[in-house]
Amino acid sequence: MSMKLPSADELEQLEDIEKQWAVKAMHHAETYFNLISKIDARQLRLTNIDDEILDDFEQTFPEINVEHLNEDDFKSKDAKEKWRKWINKYEKRVKEFNFGTLIRIDCREDYTEQNTMFGVRMQFYAVEIARNKKGLNDSLRNKN
């Protein structure tokens, strides 16, 4: 079986798409962090169905410690399958539900290379809605 390698033009297009994704993900991360650093995040609504997402997340993933994430809870083979099923339930209900995004590992810290993992928007929503409702992002606002 032979595999066709992408042409130089196709590789350039893929690189452009990756750069566009990275720029959008960074912009989303910066905007969100600026927001939670300035306002009481417990009052923040990320979607129209935050409470439903939070309840579903906590029932489906009770093992996840949202204060400090363990990447295995997102990246292991079993976790990926569990997340895929959970995320797909929101396909028609949450805009950009599967867009690539950046997720902070430790809620007390900013987005840094060591404190950031890649995920999809529904994972971000699940984690950050939980953090906001529990007041775990409060220390960020108190630092300023």
GUKEGU-443421 format. One record per residue: x, y, z of N, C-alpha, C, O in turn; residue in one letter. Coordinates in steps of 0.05 Angstrom, whole numbers, padded with zeros to 5 digits, always signed. Last residue first. Layout:
<atoms>
XYZXYZXYZXYZA/...
</atoms>
This chain:
<atoms>
-00090+00816+00829-00088+00842+00815-00093+00865+00834-00092+00888+00826N/-00101+00772+00859-00072+00778+00854-00069+00806+00842-00048+00819+00846K/-00155+00765+00859-00143+00776+00883-00114+00783+00879-00103+00799+00895N/-00163+00739+00812-00173+00766+00814-00160+00780+00838-00155+00804+00837R/-00141+00690+00825-00130+00705+00803-00138+00734+00804-00122+00752+00799L/-00172+00669+00865-00145+00678+00872-00133+00694+00850-00115+00711+00855S/-00219+00652+00839-00219+00677+00854-00191+00687+00860-00187+00711+00860D/-00225+00604+00814-00210+00624+00799-00208+00651+00815-00196+00670+00805N/-00257+00574+00848-00229+00567+00846-00212+00587+00830-00187+00587+00832L/-00311+00578+00857-00294+00600+00866-00264+00595+00863-00248+00609+00876G/-00344+00541+00835-00332+00534+00861-00314+00556+00872-00303+00553+00894K/-00356+00564+00786-00378+00559+00805-00367+00554+00833-00380+00561+00853K/-00305+00562+00761-00318+00587+00767-00339+00584+00788-00341+00600+00807N/-00294+00507+00757-00276+00525+00772-00290+00550+00780-00288+00559+00802R/-00338+00491+00724-00334+00480+00751-00316+00498+00768-00323+00504+00791A/-00326+00521+00678-00351+00525+00692-00349+00515+00720-00358+00528+00739I/-00276+00498+00666-00277+00526+00675-00304+00533+00687-00305+00550+00705E/-00289+00444+00652-00269+00451+00673-00273+00479+00683-00273+00483+00708V/-00327+00451+00611-00332+00435+00634-00314+00442+00657-00324+00447+00680A/-00300+00485+00573-00325+00494+00587-00330+00478+00612-00335+00489+00633Y/-00257+00451+00559-00252+00477+00571-00277+00486+00586-00275+00494+00609F/-00287+00411+00535-00271+00405+00558-00264+00430+00573-00265+00431+00598Q/-00310+00440+00493-00328+00429+00513-00312+00420+00538-00322+00422+00560M/-00263+00454+00462-00279+00474+00475-00297+00463+00497-00300+00475+00518R/-00209+00408+00474-00230+00420+00457-00248+00437+00475-00248+00435+00499V/-00139+00418+00487-00164+00404+00489-00184+00415+00470-00176+00429+00451G/-00073+00421+00511-00091+00424+00489-00116+00408+00494-00114+00386+00506F/-00051+00454+00571-00054+00430+00554-00074+00436+00532-00091+00454+00535M/-00006+00491+00611-00027+00491+00590-00027+00464+00576-00006+00452+00570T/+00037+00502+00643+00010+00501+00656-00012+00499+00635-00035+00506+00642N/+00083+00507+00614+00081+00485+00633+00053+00481+00644+00047+00459+00654Q/+00072+00553+00584+00078+00528+00570+00074+00504+00589+00064+00484+00581E/+00015+00584+00615+00043+00583+00609+00048+00557+00595+00030+00540+00594T/-00038+00620+00637-00030+00603+00615+00000+00605+00610+00010+00627+00603Y/-00032+00626+00709-00038+00636+00682-00032+00614+00661-00022+00593+00668D/-00058+00589+00766-00037+00600+00749-00048+00609+00722-00069+00600+00713E/-00096+00561+00792-00085+00585+00806-00064+00599+00790-00054+00620+00798R/-00110+00516+00764-00128+00539+00763-00117+00564+00776-00127+00586+00772C/-00068+00481+00724-00072+00490+00752-00088+00516+00751-00079+00535+00738D/-00077+00477+00668-00075+00453+00685-00081+00460+00714-00097+00447+00727I/-00118+00510+00622-00099+00512+00644-00100+00487+00661-00121+00477+00668R/-00125+00495+00554-00136+00491+00581-00114+00494+00602-00093+00481+00599I/-00141+00518+00490-00120+00514+00511-00134+00513+00538-00152+00528+00543L/-00174+00483+00436-00170+00505+00455-00148+00498+00474-00139+00476+00475T/-00210+00467+00377-00186+00464+00393-00183+00488+00411-00188+00510+00403G/-00280+00457+00378-00257+00473+00369-00234+00467+00388-00237+00463+00412F/-00327+00432+00390-00304+00415+00387-00280+00431+00376-00261+00419+00366N/-00366+00472+00396-00363+00452+00417-00337+00436+00415-00327+00427+00435F/-00384+00518+00370-00355+00512+00370-00348+00491+00391-00327+00493+00403E/-00442+00523+00410-00427+00532+00387-00397+00526+00391-00386+00529+00413K/-00481+00471+00432-00460+00490+00440-00443+00497+00416-00431+00480+00403V/-00518+00437+00408-00527+00455+00429-00506+00476+00437-00514+00497+00448R/-00501+00398+00375-00521+00416+00364-00530+00438+00384-00546+00455+00378K/-00461+00372+00408-00456+00381+00381-00476+00402+00371-00468+00422+00359E/-00463+00349+00457-00468+00378+00456-00464+00390+00428-00465+00414+00424Y/-00448+00297+00453-00476+00302+00462-00483+00332+00458-00507+00339+00456K/-00394+00298+00444-00412+00296+00421-00441+00300+00428-00457+00307+00411N/-00372+00297+00496-00370+00321+00479-00391+00320+00457-00404+00340+00452I/-00380+00243+00511-00391+00265+00526-00393+00290+00509-00414+00304+00509W/-00350+00214+00473-00379+00209+00476-00393+00233+00490-00414+00242+00482K/-00299+00235+00484-00311+00237+00457-00341+00234+00459-00356+00250+00447R/-00290+00220+00537-00293+00248+00530-00307+00251+00504-00325+00268+00501W/-00284+00165+00530-00304+00175+00548-00311+00204+00541-00334+00213+00540K/-00239+00165+00495-00265+00153+00486-00288+00164+00503-00309+00170+00493E/-00200+00188+00529-00207+00200+00503-00234+00190+00493-00250+00206+00482K/-00197+00151+00571-00207+00178+00575-00216+00191+00549-00237+00204+00548A/-00174+00107+00545-00201+00105+00556-00213+00133+00561-00237+00137+00555D/-00123+00130+00531-00141+00119+00511-00170+00117+00521-00188+00125+00507K/-00110+00194+00563-00108+00165+00561-00128+00154+00541-00147+00168+00534S/-00123+00249+00566-00107+00239+00543-00104+00209+00542-00096+00199+00521K/-00152+00263+00611-00160+00274+00585-00147+00259+00562-00159+00257+00540F/-00128+00242+00654-00158+00243+00655-00169+00253+00628-00193+00252+00624D/-00075+00253+00645-00085+00226+00639-00115+00224+00639-00127+00208+00625D/-00068+00304+00665-00072+00301+00636-00081+00273+00628-00094+00270+00608E/-00102+00328+00718-00084+00306+00711-00089+00301+00681-00111+00293+00674N/-00110+00395+00743-00117+00373+00724-00094+00353+00721-00071+00360+00722L/-00129+00422+00800-00104+00416+00786-00109+00391+00769-00111+00369+00779H/-00183+00432+00805-00164+00451+00816-00137+00447+00802-00123+00467+00795E/-00213+00390+00787-00211+00414+00769-00191+00434+00780-00183+00452+00765V/-00203+00325+00785-00197+00347+00804-00193+00372+00787-00172+00375+00775N/-00245+00275+00765-00228+00297+00756-00227+00319+00777-00247+00329+00786I/-00280+00236+00779-00252+00232+00787-00235+00256+00780-00212+00258+00790E/-00330+00244+00757-00326+00251+00785-00297+00250+00794-00290+00262+00815P/-00352+00252+00702-00323+00252+00709-00319+00259+00738-00305+00279+00743F/-00408+00250+00702-00393+00233+00683-00364+00230+00691-00352+00209+00687T/-00424+00287+00741-00434+00259+00742-00417+00240+00725-00412+00217+00733Q/-00397+00333+00725-00391+00322+00751-00402+00293+00754-00389+00277+00768E/-00420+00340+00673-00391+00336+00676-00385+00323+00703-00370+00304+00704F/-00474+00349+00686-00467+00326+00669-00437+00320+00673-00429+00296+00674D/-00469+00396+00717-00481+00372+00728-00473+00347+00713-00465+00327+00725D/-00446+00431+00678-00432+00425+00703-00443+00399+00715-00428+00382+00724L/-00485+00432+00638-00458+00422+00631-00444+00414+00657-00432+00393+00658I/-00527+00456+00667-00530+00429+00656-00503+00416+00649-00498+00393+00655E/-00505+00506+00677-00512+00488+00699-00515+00459+00690-00507+00441+00704D/-00496+00528+00624-00474+00522+00643-00481+00502+00665-00466+00484+00671D/-00523+00540+00577-00530+00516+00592-00508+00508+00612-00503+00484+00616I/-00503+00581+00548-00531+00583+00558-00539+00560+00576-00560+00561+00588N/-00436+00591+00574-00455+00581+00554-00483+00587+00565-00486+00596+00587T/-00411+00619+00614-00395+00613+00589-00413+00603+00567-00406+00606+00543L/-00423+00670+00658-00436+00648+00644-00420+00644+00618-00417+00662+00602R/-00399+00692+00722-00395+00689+00693-00410+00665+00681-00410+00644+00693L/-00399+00694+00775-00422+00707+00762-00421+00703+00731-00440+00710+00717Q/-00351+00673+00790-00375+00658+00798-00400+00669+00784-00420+00655+00782R/-00313+00710+00777-00319+00689+00757-00343+00672+00764-00355+00659+00747A/-00314+00775+00784-00320+00752+00800-00330+00730+00781-00352+00731+00770D/-00261+00802+00741-00288+00800+00752-00291+00776+00769-00275+00758+00769I/-00207+00798+00727-00218+00824+00734-00246+00822+00746-00253+00841+00761K/-00191+00749+00712-00172+00763+00729-00185+00789+00740-00174+00801+00759S/-00228+00733+00676-00230+00721+00703-00210+00734+00722-00213+00730+00747I/-00210+00766+00632-00237+00768+00643-00238+00757+00672-00247+00771+00690L/-00160+00747+00620-00163+00775+00627-00190+00779+00641-00192+00794+00661N/-00173+00694+00606-00157+00699+00630-00160+00728+00639-00162+00733+00663F/-00203+00703+00558-00215+00690+00581-00199+00696+00607-00211+00703+00627Y/-00164+00727+00525-00189+00741+00531-00202+00729+00557-00210+00744+00574T/-00125+00686+00523-00118+00712+00534-00144+00727+00542-00144+00739+00564E/-00154+00644+00499-00142+00640+00525-00137+00668+00538-00143+00671+00562A/-00168+00667+00449-00189+00658+00467-00178+00656+00495-00191+00665+00514H/-00116+00675+00429-00134+00698+00433-00156+00691+00452-00162+00706+00470H/-00099+00622+00425-00085+00641+00443-00102+00665+00449-00104+00674+00472M/-00135+00603+00386-00134+00590+00412-00120+00609+00433-00130+00612+00455A/-00121+00635+00342-00148+00636+00353-00149+00625+00381-00161+00636+00399K/-00068+00619+00334-00074+00648+00339-00102+00650+00353-00105+00664+00372V/-00075+00565+00323-00059+00573+00346-00065+00602+00354-00068+00608+00377A/-00105+00567+00276-00116+00554+00299-00101+00564+00324-00114+00571+00344W/-00068+00592+00242-00093+00605+00247-00106+00593+00272-00117+00608+00289Q/-00028+00552+00242-00022+00579+00253-00048+00593+00260-00049+00606+00281K/-00056+00510+00217-00046+00507+00244-00040+00534+00257-00046+00538+00281E/-00064+00534+00167-00087+00526+00183-00079+00523+00212-00092+00532+00231I/-00011+00538+00149-00028+00562+00153-00052+00557+00171-00058+00573+00188D/+00002+00484+00146+00016+00501+00165+00001+00527+00170-00001+00536+00193E/-00032+00469+00104-00035+00457+00131-00022+00474+00152-00032+00478+00174L/-00010+00500+00063-00038+00505+00071-00043+00493+00099-00056+00506+00116Q/+00040+00476+00059+00038+00504+00066+00010+00511+00076+00007+00526+00096E/+00025+00425+00042+00038+00428+00068+00037+00457+00078+00032+00462+00101L/+00004+00438-00008-00013+00427+00012-00001+00429+00040-00016+00435+00059E/+00052+00456-00033+00029+00474-00030+00010+00464-00008+00000+00480+00008D/+00082+00409-00033+00092+00432-00018+00069+00452-00013+00067+00463+00008A/+00036+00353-00025+00053+00370-00040+00063+00393-00023+00053+00397-00001S/+00037+00295+00018+00026+00321+00010+00046+00337-00006+00070+00335-00001P/+00044+00229-00008+00054+00250+00009+00042+00277+00000+00038+00281-00024L/+00005+00173-00011+00013+00197-00025+00021+00219-00005+00005+00225+00013K/+00027+00108+00003+00014+00132+00014+00024+00156-00002+00048+00160-00005M/+00014+00042-00019+00030+00066-00020+00013+00090-00010-00011+00091-00014S/+00017-00023+00000+00000+00000+00000+00018+00025+00000+00035+00028+00017M/
</atoms>
